[in-house]
Every structure is written in C-alpha cells, then in structure tokens.
C-alpha cells in the first residue's frame, strides 16, 4: 500500500510540473508605457488599446535596456507573464 501511495504521489507531482511549462509564447507589440525598475515590471500598450503588464526575470534578454525604451515601440515575447525578450520595435 505504501508503494502504491508513493507512486501515486510521484505521478501527481510529475503531471503538475509538466503542465506548468506549456511553452506557449505570447508576443506583445506596442508602445512601452512604463517601466518599474524596483518591481521589474513593464507595461506595453498594444494597438487595440489594451495594456499588458509583464515581469522581467534574470533570464530575460534585453531587460537591461528596458528603461531606455519607455515611450518607444517595443516587441516583447513572454510566457505566463514572464518576459523572455524585450526589443525595440519597428518605427512607424
């Protein structure tokens, strides 16, 4: 019985870990409305008028330049609200 419960617990933990990393990437393009260096968050105002608040991580590419991009067009790729990359967008 102990072995069965142990196997059941391991299977449940494995399933929850696998579903957390779904790998769905979201690309937000628009103007960088604001950047909060303390909280490491930025707000992207998209063309449809909606805003996306996203969080930088230590692995975020381009995060060190986010402060210089405020008010400019940006392209942000994220997963579950955590930023993978931030880059200057094409000027219009």
C-alpha positions as CSV (number, residue, x, y, z in Angstrom):
1,X,0.0,0.0,0.0
2,X,2.9,2.4,0.8
3,X,4.4,1.8,-2.6
4,X,1.1,2.5,-4.3
5,X,0.7,5.8,-2.5
6,X,4.3,6.8,-3.2
7,X,3.8,6.0,-6.9
8,X,0.6,8.0,-6.9
9,X,2.2,11.0,-5.3
10,X,5.1,10.9,-7.8
11,X,2.7,10.6,-10.7
12,X,0.7,13.6,-9.5
13,X,3.7,15.8,-9.0
14,X,5.1,14.9,-12.4
15,X,1.8,15.7,-14.1
16,X,1.5,19.1,-12.4
17,X,5.1,20.0,-13.3
18,X,4.6,19.1,-16.9
19,X,1.5,21.2,-17.3
20,X,3.2,24.3,-15.8
21,X,5.6,24.5,-18.7
22,X,3.2,24.5,-21.6
23,X,5.6,26.5,-23.7
24,X,3.0,28.9,-25.1
25,X,4.8,32.1,-26.1
26,X,2.9,35.4,-26.4
27,X,4.2,38.3,-28.4
28,X,3.0,41.8,-27.4
29,X,3.9,44.7,-29.7
30,X,3.1,48.3,-29.0
31,X,4.4,51.3,-27.0
32,X,6.3,50.8,-23.8
33,X,4.1,52.8,-21.5
34,X,6.1,52.4,-18.3
35,X,8.9,50.5,-16.6
36,X,9.3,49.9,-12.9
37,X,12.9,49.0,-12.1
38,X,12.2,48.1,-8.5
39,X,9.4,45.7,-9.3
40,X,11.0,44.7,-12.6
41,X,7.7,45.1,-14.5
42,X,6.8,46.9,-17.7
43,X,3.5,47.9,-19.3
44,X,3.1,47.6,-23.0
45,X,0.2,49.5,-24.6
46,X,-1.0,47.5,-27.6
47,X,-2.6,48.8,-30.8
48,X,-6.0,47.6,-29.6
49,X,-5.8,50.0,-26.6
50,X,-5.3,47.1,-24.1
51,X,-2.3,47.1,-21.8
52,X,-0.1,44.1,-20.8
53,X,1.8,44.1,-17.6
54,X,4.8,41.8,-17.7
55,X,7.7,40.9,-15.4
56,X,11.4,40.7,-16.2
57,X,13.3,37.7,-15.0
58,X,17.1,37.2,-14.7
59,X,16.9,35.2,-18.0
60,X,15.1,38.0,-19.9
61,X,17.0,39.1,-23.0
62,X,17.1,42.9,-23.5
63,X,15.9,43.6,-20.0
64,X,18.9,45.8,-19.2
65,X,17.7,48.2,-22.0
66,X,14.0,48.4,-20.9
67,X,14.4,51.7,-19.2
68,X,15.7,53.4,-22.4
69,X,12.7,52.1,-24.4
70,X,9.9,53.9,-22.4
71,X,7.7,55.8,-24.9
72,X,9.0,53.8,-27.8
73,X,7.7,50.9,-29.9
74,X,8.7,47.5,-28.5
75,X,8.2,43.8,-29.1
76,X,8.0,41.7,-26.0
77,X,7.9,37.9,-26.1
78,X,6.7,36.3,-22.8
79,X,5.3,33.1,-21.3
80,X,2.8,33.3,-18.5
81,X,3.6,37.0,-17.9
82,X,7.3,36.3,-17.5
83,X,9.4,38.1,-20.2
84,X,11.7,36.0,-22.5
85,X,12.9,39.0,-24.6
86,X,12.4,42.8,-25.0
87,X,13.4,44.5,-28.2
88,X,12.9,47.9,-29.9
89,X,10.0,47.6,-32.4
90,X,10.0,48.9,-35.9
91,X,9.3,52.6,-36.1
92,X,6.1,53.6,-37.9
